[in-house]
Amino acid sequence: MPALADPSDAMERERRLDAVLTMVQSRLLPLLPGGVVHHTGRALWAMSSTPLPGSNGVLRYDARRFRGPDSERELDTCLAVMSTSDLPWTFSVWDHLGGQVLRAQLERRGFVAVSESTAVWLDLPATVPVPSPGPRTQLRRVVSATDGRDWAAVHGAVFGAPSAALAEAVRHPSSASLVALLEGTPVGVVSVARADGVAVIFHCGVLPGTRGQGIGRLLVEAACAEARASGIRACVAMASEAAAPLARSLGAVGTTRVTLMAPGPGSPPHGVDGPSLS
């Protein structure tokens, strides 16, 4: 399986990883109904009329030089803009982008952590064999409208989010999506997109009743093979706590942590009246 990257490349991986992940989101979200992406100062934020967990909200905020009243006002302005949305939204706090400082600032404004994931990097060898599904399993690329409906049905069941519009977005020419079938029934999905010479694996999930049968591994290995066949030499992904063992078993290196934070029930309107650091 893929070999680990040279440890001396750790800083380069860290520098590129959040950039390519947010680049893919920035490219796909505008394809959704009402989807917009803005890059203002330290913040990259996105919204659509589709409530997608982890996608609506601030995708990236660089707090490494956060200090003084100007930084406080800039953060409050960002929160004020996001708070005009009628949809739930989150704030992605990247550890390597001043996460400790940013998390404290958001907590002072009434935000709470809702989930944590690890951003991982996987170097690919010169050749990645296309995995062979077992006798009961098939892999199908999302090409037709029927494929898209199957992908959307599984994605919606796994992630609990409307997926019909998203299924159209992931058919963008720069991405590819796969559906795993168990005895002819769609049970798993994955997507892979290219950005800055790196492949991003996302939307990977398997229906609860069919987990533990190697379908998740099959999907990720197929995504890696798809990426390597197009000349890509590395993949990145966000790995939840449940997905971390699979990522490690494939040789992925944990690069940084991302905490999703959301306005708590007691947070002030628009995030502009919370306490500030002196």
N, C-alpha and C positions, 0 to 999 in steps of 0.2 A: 504493500500500500504506500501512499505518498510519504516521502521522507520529510523530516522536520527541516525547517529553514535554519541556516547558520544563525546562531544567537547574535552575531554582530549585526544582523539585519533587523533586530527587534525594533529599533527606533524608526526605521523606514516602514516597517509593517504598521506600526502605530500611527505614523504620519498619514499613510494612505488609506487605512482601513475605514475610518469614519467618513473620509471623503468619498470613497466609492459607494459605501452604503447609502449615504444621503444623496449621492448623485443619482442612483437608481430610483430612489423614492421620488426625487425631484422630477425625474423624467416620466414616471408612470402616473403619479397623482394627478397631473393636469389632464390626463386622458379620462378621468372619472367625471361624472356630472358635477359641475360647479367647482372642479379642482383648480386650486391656485397655489403657487409657491412663491415665496418672497425671501430675499436675502437682504437683511437690513442690519448694518453694523455687525455686531457679534453674532446675531441670530439668523438661523435659517428655519423658517416655519412654513407650514402647509395646512390647507384646509380643503375639504370637499363636502358635498352634500351627502356623502355616504359615511356612516359612523364606523370607521375602521380603527380598531384598537392599535395604539402605537404609531398611527400614521397621521391622524389629525392632531396638530399641535406643533410644538417647537421640536424640530428634529435634531438640531445641533446648536449649541451655544458655547462660545469660547470665553471662559471666565478666567483664563490664566493671568490676565492683567486687570482683573476686577479690583478696583479700589476707588474710594472717594465718592463724593456726591454725584459726579457725572455718571459713574457706573451704576449707582443706585437708580438714578432717573432713567437710564437706558433700559435697565431690567424692568422697571415699573411700566415704561411705555410699551415694551414688548408684551407684558402681561395684560395691559389694558386692551391692546389690539386683539389678543387671543380671547379675552373674556367677552368680546362682543358676539362670539359664536353661540348658536343655539345647540350645538352638538357637544358631546363630551370630548375633551381634549387632554393631552398629556404633555409633559415637559421631559425631554430626554436629557439626562445628566450623564455626561461621559467622564469617567474618572480622570483620563489623561488630559482633559480640557478644563482643568480647575474644578473638578467635580466636588471636592470637599468644600470649597468655598461656596460654590453655587448651591449645593444641597442645603447648607446652613442658611443661605439667603432665602431660599424657597420655604424652608421650614419656618422661618421667622414671619413669613407671609401666609402661613396657614396651610402650606402644601404638605401632602403625605406621600410616602413611597407606596406604589401599588404593585410593582414587580421589579425583578432584577434579571438581567441576562449577561452573558459573557460574549463579547465579540471575538471570534476565532479566525485564525488564518491557517490555511492548508496549502502547502506547496505540493504541486503535482509532478510526478515523474515524467520522463520523456514520453512514455506511452501509458495510457490508462485503458485497460480492456473494458469493453462494454459488458456489464454484468448479465449473466444468464438467469432469467427468472426460473423458478421451479415449475413443476408440471401443473400446479394449481394457480400460478401467478402469471400475469401479463403486464407489460408496460405499453402505454399508448400515448403518442405525442398529441397534444392539443392542436388540432388543425381545423376540424369541422365544427359547425354549430353544436352538434351532438356532443362532441368532445368537450366543448366549452361548458355545456350544461352539466355534464358529469363532473367536470372539475369544480364548477361552482357549487354543486350540491355537496360534494365532500368537504370542500373548503368551508362552506357555511356551517356544516355539522361539526367540524373540528374546532373552528375558531369563533363560532357564534356571531358572525358578522355577515351582512348582506354581501353576496359575492357575484351576482349576475353582471353588474357593471365592471367589477374587478376582473372577471374572466375575459372580458373584451380587452381590458388594458394589458393583461399579461400576454396577449397575442401580438404585442408590438414586435416589429421586426428585430429589435435588439434583444429580445428575450425568447425563451422557449419554456414550455410547460409540459409536464407529464402527468398522466393518471395511471395509478396502479390498480389492477383488477384482480380480485381473488375469486376464482371460479366464475369469472364473468361479471362480477359485481364490483363497481368502483369503490375502493376503500382507502386510497391514499393519493396525495398530490404533492408536487414540488414545482418550483419555477427556478430558472437560472437566467441571469442577465449579465451583460458585459459592460464594464465601465473602466476607463483608464488602464486597460490591459489586464484587468482582474475580473473574475467571475463572481457574482453575488448569488448565493443560494438562499432562497426565501420561500415563504408560503409552503413550508414542508410540514406535512401532518398526516396522521393515519387515524382512521376511525377507532374509538376506544375499544370496541369489541374485537378488533382484529390486530391489536398491538401484540408485540412479543413474538411475532412470526418472521421477523427479518425484513418486513416490507419497508420500514423507514430507512434501513441501511441500503436496501436495493435502490430506493429513490435517490438517496444522496450519491451513491456510487454511479448511478446513471447520469446524474447532473454533472458530476466530476468528469465522466467520460465525454459528455456533450461539450463541456468547456475545453477539455484538452484537445478534442478533435478540431476545434476552431482556432487552435494556437495559443490558448490561454495557459499560463503556467502556475496560477494560484487561484484559490477560491477563498471567499470570506463569507461569514454567516453570523447571525445572532443565535446563540445557543441558550435555551432556557435551562433551568436546573435539571429538568427531566431529560433534555437532549444532550447534556454535557457528556455523559458516559459514551454515547455513540460518537460524538465529535472527537473525544480523546482516543477512542479505539481506531479511528481512521487516521490518526496522526495529527489532528488539528492542534494548534498552539493557542491557548488563551492569551489575548493581547490586551484587552481592557474591559472594564465592566461598565454597563449602562443601566442606570436606574430610571424607571419611568415614574414620574411624580405627577400628581393631579391635585387640583384645588380641593382642600378639605372642606367639610361642612361649615367650619367657622371662618373660612378665609374671607377677607374683606372684598367688597365689589371691585372688580377690575384689578385687584392686587396692588392698588396705589396707596393704601393707608396703613400697610403693615409696618412694623418696627424696622428700623435700619441700623446697620452697624455704624458706629461713630468713626 
